[in-house]
Amino acid sequence: MLLKAGVRTVTDGAGHAYLRWSGAADTLVMSHVRYGDNRRAIPSATEPLHITWEVRPTVIGIPEVHISARRSELVYAHPDLNVESMCVDDAGIWVMVYDRPQLWHRQTEAGVRELLGARLHLLDTLFRELASVDLPDRPRALHTDLRGRVVVEARGQAWAPRYQNGRIELGRMDLDTLKRAVLPWTDSLAQHWVGNDRRNDYPAFVHFAKRPDADQAHVIYAVEDAHTMELFRSEYKYMDGPSKVMAMKLARDLKVDKEIIAGYMTGFHHHPYFHVPYAPLHVIADTLCIFDHERSLLVHCDVEGSVLRTTPISHHRDRSWTGVLLFDRVVGRVYALYQRGAILHLRSVDLTTGATGPTQPLEQPFPGAVQVHNGHVYYTRRPDGSAGVRSLFRERLRD
């Protein structure tokens, strides 16, 4: 190509090309994807010019791109026992395994899950086993206290496991202490214990806080399913006369509203349409964040119960939401858990706007006991199908 003349041509298979040229001084440009652009000044002349041009291939650098499939990482697998659940505290990763579940229960304990042949294993951060111990009395679940320490609930008692001198020691605890003094308290902030009185048979509860050296706790935030509560209390109107008299006597003796007594007398809390509100409280930095799904609000409070601000939330309106929020204490993130078919998806909830982030599907189908900790999601599944033992896996979450 001659720049001034604007004349173009293409070389043949042997590399020869011909241009009609006015003879004036110009610049010849040779361009090729392999050799780049090369320029040569052409002096003025009256005779045809023969130009031989030697070119060398040009190296074109492309930034390095790493492409890899996101793989789940095996955390723990027992050769014979199934992983039930896990918890992480300062001692390490606690993993509860079992041989098989108890298959029969009394009618009053329908739905209770108890484990036979259970053991508790402690892993370090490299997933190496430090110690293990047998768990008697049919364990039911792993819990954490307000300090994040692990507590094991069993059929007739509970234990507080501690790792000391290379072995796990089980500190015994009665169930009444567990349910009245441990489980209600979920976290702490500014020398206050933070907890709630949520129950599975009443459509309202309160979050409260208490100083360890104080006698009384003060209410931070009240949660109620107004529609279910109205139905619960309306049971009194449809009772017969003797039942109403009994409800009034119990209300006088227990100092509880007769309509609430009536709701329990008629067994409305066992009705298929009965609903307990879900409004978890999480301590994030120096703020209490309450996800009130009944009012579609994320409420930011201080430890005294003063509302700092509210943010609308809508993640719970998605039909695929499982009804669960997962909280990562280490990084202070909250994730909404969704299920579409066999795949679970996590979406982070923005604490400022209430919006949800991009979908993060788990690689493995049919996961169970899903938890998040320090930027990872942990879950259990059977890698070899129903014939294999349930193992513990984790995947890294995107920021």
C-alpha positions, 0 to 999 in steps of 0.5 A: 500500500502507498500511503499518499497515492492510496494504492493497494495490492496483494502479493501472489503465492510467491510473494510478488506484488505490482503497484502503479506509481506516479513516481513521487516520493511516498511510503510503502506499507506492507501489512500481514497478520503474521508479520505485522506492519512494516514501512519503507520510504520510497524516493521519487524516480522516473524508472520502475523500482524493484524492491526486495523486502525481507520480513520476520514473523512478529510475536504477538503476546496474549495475556495468560488465562487460567480456565479450570472447573470449580471442584468440591474439596473432600474435607472428611470421609470415614470408611464405615460411618456417615457424616451427620453434621459439623461445627467449627470453633477455636479448637478446630472442625468438629464432625459428628458421624454415625452408623445408622439412624434410630428408625422407630420413635414414640408417637410424641417424638415423631420427626425426632432424629436420633443416631446410633453408633455415633462418634465425634471427631476433631480435625485441624485446619488441614483436615487432619484428625486430632482426636475422636470419642464415642457418643452414647445416649443417641445424639440428636444434634450439634449446637453452638453456644453464644461464644461459638463453642460446640455443644452436643444434644442427645436423648437424655443429656448434653455434652460440652466437648473440649480438646485437652491433652491430646484427647476429647473430654465430654463435660456433661450437661442436663437438657434443662440447662441446655434448653434454658441457659445455652440455646436461647443465647445466640451471640454477644455484643458490648458486654451483653448476651443476645438471644430469643425465646422462639418456640415451634408452638407459638407464632411470635417471639422476641429478641432480647439482651442481658448483661451477665451480671444483671437479673433482667433482660430487655427486649430488643425487637418483637416478631409476630405472624399477625395472621397466624396469631389471629387464628390462634387466638380465635380458637377460644370463640369456637370452644364449648362452654365447659372448655371456655370455663377451663380456659379461664381457670387456667388463665387465672392460675397461670396468668396467661391470656385465656385466648392463648390457653384456648389455642393450646387446648384445641391443638392449633399449633399442630394445624398444617397451616400453623406457622412460626415466624422466621427472623434470625438476628446476627451480630455483624461488626457493632450492629444487630441485624434482624431479618424480619421476613414477616415485615420484609425488613432488614432491621439494624439495631443497637444492643439497647433495642434502638432502631438505627435504620431499616432496609427492604428485603425481597429474597424470601419472595422467590419460590425456590428459597428454602426458608433458611439464611446462612451466616458466616461469622468470620467474614460477616456475610449472610447468604440466602439458600435456594433449591432448584431441582437437585442443586442448591444455590447461594446468594449473598444478601447486601446489608446496605441495600437488601439486594441479593448477589449473583447465584452461586450453585453448588457443584454436587447435587443433593447436598445436606447439612449446608453451612458456611464458614470463612468464605467456604460452604460446607455440606454432606453428600454420598459421593458414590450414590446411595450405596456409599457413606455420607462424607463432608465436602466444601467449596469456596464462595465468590466474594 
